[in-house]
Amino acid sequence: MDPTEPSDETGPAPPTTTNQQLADTLSPTVRRLVRQYDLDIASIHGTGPAGRIRVGDVIGMLGGRAAEPPPRRAPTLRVPKLDAADLGFEVAEEPPAEVLHDEPAPAIAAAAPDAAVLAIMSTVFECDLSRVLAHRKRERSNRVDRLITSYFLVACAEASRTTAELTDGRGARFGVDLAAAEGASHSLFVDTEDTPGSLDERLRTIDERLRAGTNGDFAQANMLVHYYGASGSLIVTPTPIGAGHAGSIGIGRVRREIIVRTMENGEDEPRVIARCYMSLSFLPERIAPNRANQFMAHTVRILEQWPE
């Protein structure tokens, strides 16, 4: 064949990029958007190196749809049978062995939307519960058994009086989520309003209300308290925030530790304390970080200085 004559052969066809090959090049953010809005990646024009699809390419294709949250299916929750002994106290009404909810449970339904979840901040404090445990031991010697959770609720309710942003200027009404061993949990509503008197009198009133709390009814709560101590967890943060709430409390397991403190004479002295971690997860647009820290510092101070 004369090399100057045109050939009918065009050579091998260029390789075709498959959808799977395109998907393998996507960043996690782009992949989430594609899955969230059920997009065909082959129809998206990538402006990145080698035609890689960028976030801006997906948003440009979506147009106004990007501002609309994707439809969601309400999760199905199974609530296992709870042994009251796991919580360390008797409850007024035992939940059914297994309940199937078509709608989210109150604590979950009350969670902030995804856009707000990204804005959640958390502050974590250490708390020495030695005086609280000493008080509880003395109460037991008088045949009075106080729940450890009741002490936390009293302190949080008292501190909320100086940080009105957390409870909308009203008395604290707690939705209490108690996490027991092996994943079991129990939800109670406790209203701390109308609890005048001394610290011990408020402890007695709130302890009675906690024992008789309404199972799972968080509709009237203005703050959630998540107690993970019975499950063995040291701390979980951030904790879910209820709908319309400004923050939520997380409480971890109490454990004995040896610490070294410097005395007034300058000498170091070892001491055994009962320490736990407490956290406040909050929305910064509702409460400023310094105010959140003020609330936590006040709460810890009440517990650490509990009257002997």
C-alpha positions in Angstrom: 0.0 0.0 0.0 1.2 3.4 -0.9 2.0 5.2 2.4 0.7 8.4 0.8 -2.8 7.0 0.3 -5.3 7.4 3.1 -6.1 4.3 5.1 -9.5 3.0 6.0 -8.2 1.7 9.4 -8.8 4.1 12.3 -6.9 2.1 14.9 -8.1 0.8 18.3 -10.9 2.7 20.0 -9.9 4.8 23.0 -10.7 3.2 26.4 -14.1 4.0 27.9 -14.3 5.2 31.5 -17.0 3.2 33.4 -19.2 4.6 36.2 -17.3 2.5 38.7 -14.0 4.0 37.6 -15.6 7.5 37.9 -16.9 6.6 41.4 -13.5 5.5 42.5 -12.1 9.0 41.9 -14.8 10.8 43.9 -14.0 12.5 47.2 -16.0 11.4 50.2 -18.0 14.7 50.1 -18.8 14.3 46.4 -19.7 10.6 46.9 -22.1 11.6 49.7 -23.8 14.2 47.5 -24.2 11.8 44.6 -25.7 9.1 46.8 -27.9 11.6 48.7 -29.5 13.1 45.6 -29.4 9.8 43.5 -27.3 11.3 40.7 -25.9 9.6 37.6 -22.2 10.5 37.8 -21.7 9.9 34.1 -23.9 13.0 33.4 -21.8 15.3 35.6 -19.1 17.3 33.8 -16.0 17.3 36.0 -13.8 20.4 36.0 -11.0 19.0 38.1 -7.7 17.5 36.9 -8.3 14.7 34.3 -12.0 15.5 34.4 -12.4 14.7 38.1 -15.8 15.7 39.6 -15.6 18.4 42.2 -18.1 19.5 44.8 -18.9 22.7 42.8 -19.7 20.5 39.7 -22.3 18.6 41.7 -23.8 21.7 43.3 -23.9 23.4 39.9 -25.9 20.5 38.4 -28.3 20.4 41.4 -29.1 24.1 41.2 -31.9 24.9 43.7 -32.2 21.3 44.8 -29.0 21.6 46.8 -30.9 23.8 49.3 -33.6 21.2 49.8 -32.9 18.5 52.4 -33.3 15.0 51.0 -36.3 13.0 52.1 -35.7 10.8 55.1 -37.4 7.7 56.4 -38.1 7.7 60.1 -35.9 5.1 61.8 -37.3 2.0 63.4 -36.2 1.6 67.0 -36.3 -1.5 69.1 -36.4 -1.0 72.8 -35.1 -4.1 74.6 -36.5 -5.3 77.9 -34.8 -3.6 80.7 -33.9 -5.1 84.0 -34.4 -2.4 86.6 -31.5 -3.8 88.6 -29.2 -2.7 85.8 -30.0 0.9 86.7 -29.4 0.4 90.4 -32.9 1.4 91.5 -36.6 0.5 91.2 -38.7 2.1 88.5 -42.4 2.9 88.8 -43.4 1.2 85.6 -41.4 -1.4 83.7 -41.3 -1.0 79.9 -42.8 -3.7 77.7 -40.5 -6.5 76.6 -40.2 -5.2 73.1 -41.8 -2.2 71.5 -41.7 -1.3 67.8 -42.0 2.4 67.0 -42.9 3.6 63.5 -41.8 7.1 64.5 -38.6 8.1 66.2 -38.5 7.9 70.0 -38.8 11.4 71.8 -35.1 11.7 72.5 -34.2 10.9 68.9 -37.0 12.9 67.3 -35.9 15.8 69.3 -32.4 15.8 67.9 -31.3 18.9 65.9 -31.3 18.7 62.1 -28.0 17.9 60.3 -27.2 21.5 59.6 -27.4 22.3 63.3 -25.5 19.2 64.4 -22.4 20.5 62.6 -22.6 23.6 64.7 -22.6 21.7 68.1 -19.8 22.6 70.5 -18.9 20.6 73.6 -17.1 21.5 76.8 -15.9 18.8 79.2 -15.2 19.2 82.9 -13.7 16.9 85.6 -15.7 16.5 88.8 -14.7 15.2 92.2 -17.7 13.4 93.7 -16.0 12.4 96.9 -18.3 14.6 99.1 -21.4 13.5 97.2 -20.5 9.8 97.8 -19.8 10.5 101.4 -23.2 12.2 101.8 -24.9 9.3 100.0 -23.1 6.8 102.3 -24.4 8.7 105.4 -27.9 8.7 104.0 -27.7 4.9 103.6 -26.6 4.5 107.2 -29.9 6.2 108.0 -31.7 3.7 105.7 -32.2 6.4 103.0 -31.0 5.5 99.5 -30.5 8.4 97.1 -29.8 7.8 93.4 -26.5 9.2 92.2 -28.3 10.7 89.2 -30.4 12.8 91.6 -27.3 14.7 92.8 -26.4 15.5 89.2 -30.0 16.8 88.5 -30.0 19.0 91.6 -26.6 20.6 90.7 -27.6 21.1 87.0 -31.0 22.6 88.0 -29.3 25.0 90.5 -26.7 26.0 87.9 -29.3 26.6 85.2 -30.8 29.4 87.3 -27.8 31.5 86.5 -27.6 30.5 82.9 -31.2 31.1 81.7 -30.3 30.6 78.0 -30.1 26.8 78.6 -33.7 26.4 79.8 -35.4 29.4 78.1 -35.6 31.2 81.4 -37.7 28.6 83.1 -36.9 26.0 85.7 -35.1 22.9 84.4 -37.3 20.1 83.1 -35.0 17.2 82.3 -35.4 14.4 79.9 -33.1 11.8 81.5 -31.6 9.0 79.4 -30.0 6.4 81.6 -27.7 4.0 79.7 -27.3 0.7 81.5 -25.0 -2.3 80.7 -25.1 -4.1 77.4 -26.8 -1.2 75.5 -30.0 -1.1 77.5 -31.4 2.3 78.3 -34.3 3.9 80.2 -35.8 7.3 79.6 -37.5 9.4 82.3 -38.9 12.9 82.5 -38.1 14.9 85.7 -39.5 18.4 86.4 -37.3 20.3 88.9 -39.5 23.3 89.1 -41.2 24.1 92.4 -38.4 22.5 94.5 -37.7 25.1 97.2 -35.8 24.6 100.4 -32.3 23.5 101.3 -30.1 21.5 99.0 -31.0 18.3 100.9 -34.7 19.1 100.6 -34.4 19.6 96.9 -32.4 16.4 96.6 -35.2 14.5 98.4 -37.9 16.0 96.1 -36.0 15.4 92.9 -35.0 11.9 93.9 -38.7 11.1 94.5 -39.6 12.5 91.1 -36.8 10.6 89.4 -38.0 7.3 90.8 -41.5 8.1 89.6 -40.5 9.6 86.3 -42.7 9.2 83.2 -41.1 6.7 80.9 -39.9 8.2 77.6 -42.1 11.4 77.7 -39.7 14.2 76.8 -42.3 16.5 75.2 -42.1 18.9 78.1 -38.4 18.7 78.7 -36.1 21.8 78.0 -32.8 19.9 78.5 -31.7 16.4 78.0 -29.3 14.6 80.5 -27.5 11.5 79.2 -26.0 9.4 82.1 -23.6 6.8 80.8 -22.0 5.8 84.0 -23.9 2.5 84.6 -22.8 1.4 81.1 -19.1 1.8 82.0 -18.5 4.7 79.6 -16.2 7.4 80.9 -17.8 10.1 78.6 -19.7 10.4 75.4 -19.5 13.8 73.6 -21.3 15.5 71.9 -24.6 14.3 73.3 -27.9 14.6 71.4 -29.7 18.0 71.8 -33.5 18.1 71.9 -35.5 20.0 69.4 -35.7 23.7 70.5 -33.1 23.0 73.2 -29.9 25.0 73.7 -27.8 22.1 75.1 -27.6 18.7 76.7 -25.6 17.2 79.6 -23.4 14.1 79.3 -22.3 12.2 82.5 -19.7 9.4 82.6 -18.7 6.7 85.0 -17.5 7.5 88.5 -14.2 5.9 89.3 -11.6 6.0 92.2 -8.3 7.7 91.3 -5.2 8.7 93.2 -4.1 12.3 92.6 -1.4 14.5 94.0 -2.4 17.8 95.4 -0.1 20.6 96.7 -0.9 21.6 100.2 -0.7 25.2 101.6 2.7 24.4 103.1 4.0 23.5 99.6 4.1 19.8 100.3 2.6 17.3 97.8 0.1 14.9 99.2 -1.5 11.9 97.5 -5.3 11.7 97.8 -7.9 9.2 96.6 -10.9 10.9 94.9 -14.0 9.8 93.1 -13.8 11.4 89.7 -16.2 11.6 86.7 -16.3 13.6 83.5 -19.3 15.8 82.7 -19.9 17.5 79.3 -22.2 20.1 78.0 -23.0 20.0 74.3 -24.6 23.2 73.1 -25.5 25.4 70.1 -23.2 28.4 70.1 -26.0 30.6 68.5 -28.1 29.9 71.6 -25.5 30.1 74.4 -22.0 31.6 74.2 -19.0 29.3 75.0 -18.0 31.3 78.0 -21.6 31.0 79.4 -21.5 27.3 78.7 -18.3 27.0 80.7 -19.9 29.1 83.5 -22.8 26.7 83.7 -20.5 23.7 83.9 -18.2 25.3 86.5 -21.2 26.1 88.7 -22.5 22.6 88.4 -19.2 21.0 89.3 -18.7 23.4 92.2 -22.0 22.4 93.7 -21.2 18.7 93.5 -17.6 19.1 94.8 -18.7 21.3 97.7 -21.8 19.3 98.7 -22.5 19.9 102.4 -21.2 17.2 104.8 
